[in-house]
Amino acid sequence: MKYIGAHVSTEGGVYNAVGNAADINAKAFALFVKNQRQWSAKPLDSSTIQKFKTAMKENKFAPKLVLPHAGYLINLGNPVKENRQKSIDSFIDEMNRCSALGLTCLNIHPGSHLNEISIDNCINLIAESLNISLNAVKDIKIIIENTAGQGSNIGSRFEEIAAIIEKVPDKKRIGVCLDTCHTFAAGYDIKTQEKYEDTMNKFGDLIGFENLSGIHLNDSKVPLASRKDRHESIGKGYLGLDFFKRFVNDNRFDNIPIILETIDETLWKEEIELLYSMIQKQLS
C-alpha cells in the first residue's frame, strides 16, 4: 500500500503538523521538529508532547509513517572540528525531540566537504558523526537523503551513500530517503521506462531496497543532470506525469512514507488525490 502525504507546517506548535496532514487527506507526513534555520530552540514541554501524541492517535497516524526532517544548518561532514561538533550536538537534540514525540526516525542530508577536504574524507567524517549520534540516542533511526549534487554536497551518487552506510555498524538504524527531484538533477534519468528501471536497478545493487525508508516525491523544475535542487509540482516539471504513474504502481515503494515537497502547498491535497487515482492505471 502507498502512504502519500506532504511536509506540513508546524506553525503554532509542532502538534499542528498532524492536523495539517489530516486536512489534506495525507496518509503520511513530514515535519521539522524545531526551526530548521536555527541552531537551538527551547525544549519541548510536556504539554506540547502530549498534544502531539494525542493528535497522532486521533488522526490515526502511525509513527513509522512520519518522516521528520533535520535542520538545514547541520553539516555532519564539516571539515572544521568545532563546527562539526556543533552540527552533531544539534542533530542529537533533534533526535531526542523525535524520541520525545514518539517518532521513530530522522531524515538528514549527509553533509558537505565545503571544498576543503576530499569526498572520501568527508564521507568518513559523516559516518563518524552518524555513529556518535546513534550511540547518543538509542531509539531513533537515521535516514540519509540523496542530494542533487549542488555545490559541495555529498550524496548525489548512490556510491557515496553506500559508502556511508558501509561505515555504520548498526545497519538496522540507518536507512535512505530517495528524493525523485534530487535523483533526476544528479544525473539519474528516471523519466522513461527503460531509464527508470536502469536507475532503480543501480539503487538496488548499490544501496539495496531493504535500506529504503522513505521517499520525497517531487517533480523537477530543472533538466536532467543540472545539479540544482529545484522542486516542481507534480506533472509540471521535467519528469512529467508518466513518471509518477510509473512510480505509484511500483510496489518497491509500498509501506514507507512518501512525502511531497512540491512548491505549491495549496495543491497538496489535489496532488495526493491525483497520485492515488493513478494507481493501477495504464501508462499513456
C-alpha positions as CSV (number, residue, x, y, z in Angstrom):
1,M,0.0,0.0,0.0
2,K,1.1,3.5,-0.7
3,Y,1.3,6.1,2.1
4,I,1.4,9.5,0.5
5,G,1.5,12.8,2.3
6,A,3.5,16.1,2.4
7,H,5.9,18.1,4.5
8,V,3.5,20.2,6.5
9,S,3.8,23.3,8.6
10,T,4.2,23.2,12.4
11,E,3.3,26.9,12.8
12,G,1.7,27.5,16.2
13,G,3.1,24.3,17.7
14,V,4.6,21.0,16.5
15,Y,1.3,19.3,17.2
16,N,-0.4,21.3,14.5
17,A,1.5,19.3,11.9
18,V,-0.7,16.4,12.5
19,G,-4.0,18.2,11.8
20,N,-2.4,19.9,8.8
21,A,-1.6,16.5,7.4
22,A,-5.1,15.2,8.1
23,D,-6.6,18.3,6.3
24,I,-5.0,17.3,3.0
25,N,-6.0,13.6,3.4
26,A,-2.4,12.6,3.8
27,K,-1.6,9.0,4.9
28,A,2.0,10.0,5.9
29,F,3.7,13.3,6.6
30,A,7.0,15.1,7.3
31,L,7.8,18.0,9.6
32,F,10.6,19.9,11.3
33,V,10.8,19.2,15.0
34,K,12.3,22.7,15.5
35,N,13.1,25.8,13.4
36,Q,15.1,24.4,10.5
37,R,17.2,27.5,10.2
38,Q,18.3,28.0,13.8
39,W,20.8,26.0,15.8
40,S,18.8,25.8,19.0
41,A,15.2,26.1,20.3
42,K,13.5,25.9,23.6
43,P,12.9,22.3,24.8
44,L,9.6,20.6,24.0
45,D,7.4,20.9,27.1
46,S,5.2,18.0,28.4
47,S,2.0,19.7,27.2
48,T,3.3,20.0,23.6
49,I,4.5,16.4,23.6
50,Q,1.1,15.2,24.9
51,K,-0.8,17.3,22.3
52,F,1.3,15.8,19.5
53,K,0.7,12.2,20.7
54,T,-3.0,12.8,21.2
55,A,-3.3,14.3,17.7
56,M,-1.4,11.3,16.2
57,K,-3.9,8.9,17.9
58,E,-7.0,10.9,17.0
59,N,-6.0,11.1,13.3
60,K,-4.7,7.5,13.2
61,F,-1.2,8.2,12.1
62,A,1.4,5.5,12.8
63,P,4.8,6.9,13.9
64,K,6.5,4.8,11.3
65,L,4.7,6.9,8.6
66,V,6.1,10.2,9.9
67,L,9.4,11.3,8.3
68,P,10.8,14.2,10.3
69,H,13.5,16.3,8.6
70,A,16.6,17.7,10.3
71,G,17.5,21.3,10.1
72,Y,19.3,22.8,7.2
73,L,22.3,24.2,9.1
74,I,23.5,20.8,10.2
75,N,26.6,19.6,8.3
76,L,27.9,16.3,9.7
77,G,30.8,16.3,7.3
78,N,32.1,19.8,8.2
79,P,35.9,19.8,7.9
80,V,36.3,22.1,10.9
81,K,36.0,20.1,14.1
82,E,34.3,22.7,16.2
83,N,31.7,23.4,13.6
84,R,31.1,19.7,13.0
85,Q,30.6,19.2,16.8
86,K,28.0,22.0,16.7
87,S,26.2,20.1,14.0
88,I,26.4,16.8,15.9
89,D,25.0,18.5,19.0
90,S,22.1,20.0,17.1
91,F,21.4,16.7,15.3
92,I,21.4,14.8,18.6
93,D,19.0,17.4,20.0
94,E,16.6,16.8,17.1
95,M,16.9,13.0,17.5
96,N,15.9,13.5,21.2
97,R,13.0,15.6,20.2
98,C,11.8,12.9,17.8
99,S,12.1,10.4,20.5
100,A,10.1,12.5,22.9
101,L,7.3,12.9,20.4
102,G,7.1,9.1,19.9
103,L,8.6,9.2,16.4
104,T,11.0,6.6,15.1
105,C,13.4,8.2,12.7
106,L,15.0,11.5,11.5
107,N,15.9,12.3,7.9
108,I,19.0,14.3,7.0
109,H,21.1,15.4,4.1
110,P,24.5,13.7,4.5
111,G,26.8,16.8,4.7
112,S,29.2,18.9,2.6
113,H,33.0,19.0,2.2
114,L,33.0,22.7,1.6
115,N,35.8,22.3,-1.0
116,E,38.2,21.9,1.9
117,I,38.7,18.1,2.1
118,S,38.2,15.2,-0.3
119,I,34.9,13.4,-0.8
120,D,36.3,10.3,0.8
121,N,37.5,12.2,3.9
122,C,34.1,13.9,4.2
123,I,32.3,10.5,3.9
124,N,34.5,9.3,6.8
125,L,33.5,12.3,8.9
126,I,29.8,11.9,8.1
127,A,29.9,8.2,9.1
128,E,31.8,9.1,12.3
129,S,29.2,11.8,13.2
130,L,26.3,9.4,12.5
131,N,27.8,6.7,14.7
132,I,28.3,9.3,17.5
133,S,24.7,10.3,17.1
134,L,23.3,6.7,17.1
135,N,25.2,6.0,20.3
136,A,23.8,9.1,22.0
137,V,20.1,8.3,21.1
138,K,19.2,4.7,21.2
139,D,15.7,4.6,19.6
140,I,15.9,6.8,16.5
141,K,16.8,5.5,13.0
142,I,18.7,7.9,10.8
143,I,17.5,8.3,7.2
144,I,20.1,9.6,4.8
145,E,18.7,11.6,1.8
146,N,20.3,11.6,-1.6
147,T,21.2,15.1,-2.9
148,A,21.0,16.9,-6.2
149,G,24.8,17.4,-6.3
150,Q,24.6,21.1,-5.7
151,G,27.8,22.8,-4.5
152,S,30.0,20.6,-2.3
153,N,27.2,18.4,-1.0
154,I,27.9,14.7,-0.5
155,G,25.2,12.1,-1.5
156,S,24.3,12.8,-5.1
157,R,25.9,9.5,-6.2
158,F,24.5,6.2,-4.9
159,E,28.0,5.1,-4.4
160,E,28.6,7.8,-1.8
161,I,25.5,6.9,0.2
162,A,26.5,3.2,0.1
163,A,30.0,4.1,1.4
164,I,28.4,6.0,4.3
165,I,26.1,3.0,5.2
166,E,29.1,0.6,5.0
167,K,30.8,2.6,7.8
168,V,27.8,2.4,10.1
169,P,28.0,-0.9,12.1
170,D,24.3,-0.9,13.2
171,K,22.7,-1.3,9.8
172,K,19.2,-1.6,11.4
173,R,19.4,2.0,12.5
174,I,20.4,3.5,9.1
175,G,18.2,4.0,6.1
176,V,17.8,6.0,2.9
177,C,15.3,8.6,1.7
178,L,15.2,8.8,-2.1
179,D,14.2,12.2,-3.4
180,T,13.0,12.0,-7.0
181,C,13.9,15.6,-8.0
182,H,17.4,15.2,-6.5
183,T,17.8,11.9,-8.3
184,F,17.0,13.4,-11.7
185,A,19.0,16.6,-11.1
186,A,22.0,14.5,-10.0
187,G,22.0,12.8,-13.4
188,Y,20.0,9.6,-12.9
189,D,17.4,9.5,-15.7
190,I,14.1,8.2,-14.3
191,K,11.8,9.8,-17.0
192,T,11.4,6.9,-19.4
193,Q,10.5,3.3,-18.5
194,E,13.9,1.9,-19.6
195,K,16.0,4.6,-17.8
196,Y,13.7,4.3,-14.7
197,E,14.5,0.6,-14.5
198,D,18.2,1.2,-15.0
199,T,18.3,3.7,-12.2
200,M,16.3,1.6,-9.8
201,N,18.5,-1.4,-10.6
202,K,21.5,0.7,-9.7
203,F,19.9,1.8,-6.5
204,G,19.1,-1.8,-5.6
205,D,22.6,-3.0,-6.4
206,L,24.5,-0.2,-4.7
207,I,22.2,0.6,-1.7
208,G,19.5,-2.0,-1.6
209,F,15.8,-1.6,-1.4
210,E,15.9,-3.1,2.1
211,N,17.5,0.1,3.2
212,L,14.9,2.4,1.6
213,S,12.9,4.0,4.4
214,G,11.2,7.0,2.8
215,I,10.6,9.0,-0.4
216,H,10.5,12.6,-1.2
217,L,8.2,12.7,-4.3
218,N,8.8,15.8,-6.3
219,D,8.9,16.9,-9.9
220,S,11.9,18.8,-11.1
221,K,12.0,22.4,-12.3
222,V,15.4,21.8,-13.9
223,P,16.6,19.3,-16.5
224,L,18.5,16.1,-16.1
225,A,22.0,16.4,-14.5
226,S,21.5,20.1,-13.8
227,R,22.8,19.5,-10.2
228,K,20.3,22.1,-8.9
229,D,17.8,21.4,-6.1
230,R,14.6,22.9,-7.6
231,H,11.4,21.1,-6.9
232,E,8.2,21.5,-9.0
233,S,4.6,20.5,-8.6
234,I,3.5,17.0,-9.8
235,G,3.5,16.8,-13.6
236,K,4.6,20.4,-14.1
237,G,8.3,19.8,-14.4
238,Y,10.8,17.8,-16.4
239,L,9.7,14.4,-15.0
240,G,6.1,14.6,-16.2
241,L,3.0,12.7,-15.2
242,D,4.1,9.3,-16.7
243,F,6.9,9.1,-14.3
244,F,4.5,9.5,-11.4
245,K,2.1,6.9,-12.8
246,R,5.0,4.5,-13.0
247,F,6.2,5.3,-9.5
248,V,2.9,4.9,-7.7
249,N,2.4,1.5,-9.4
250,D,5.9,0.3,-8.3
251,N,5.5,-2.0,-5.3
252,R,9.0,-1.4,-4.2
253,F,7.7,1.8,-2.7
254,D,5.0,0.3,-0.6
255,N,4.6,0.7,3.1
256,I,7.0,3.6,3.6
257,P,6.3,7.4,3.9
258,I,6.1,9.1,0.5
259,I,6.3,12.8,1.1
260,L,5.5,15.7,-1.3
261,E,7.8,18.7,-1.0
262,T,6.4,20.3,-4.1
263,I,6.4,24.0,-4.4
264,D,2.7,25.0,-4.1
265,E,1.2,23.7,-0.8
266,T,-2.3,24.8,-1.9
267,L,-2.1,21.9,-4.4
268,W,-1.0,19.2,-2.0
269,K,-4.5,17.8,-1.4
270,E,-5.2,17.8,-5.1
271,E,-1.8,16.2,-5.8
272,I,-2.3,13.4,-3.2
273,E,-5.7,12.7,-4.7
274,L,-4.2,12.6,-8.2
275,L,-1.4,10.3,-7.2
276,Y,-3.8,7.8,-5.6
277,S,-6.0,8.0,-8.7
278,M,-3.1,6.9,-10.9
279,I,-2.6,3.6,-9.1
280,Q,-3.3,0.6,-11.3
281,K,-4.0,2.8,-14.3
282,Q,-2.4,2.3,-17.7
283,L,0.6,4.4,-18.7
284,S,-0.1,6.7,-21.7
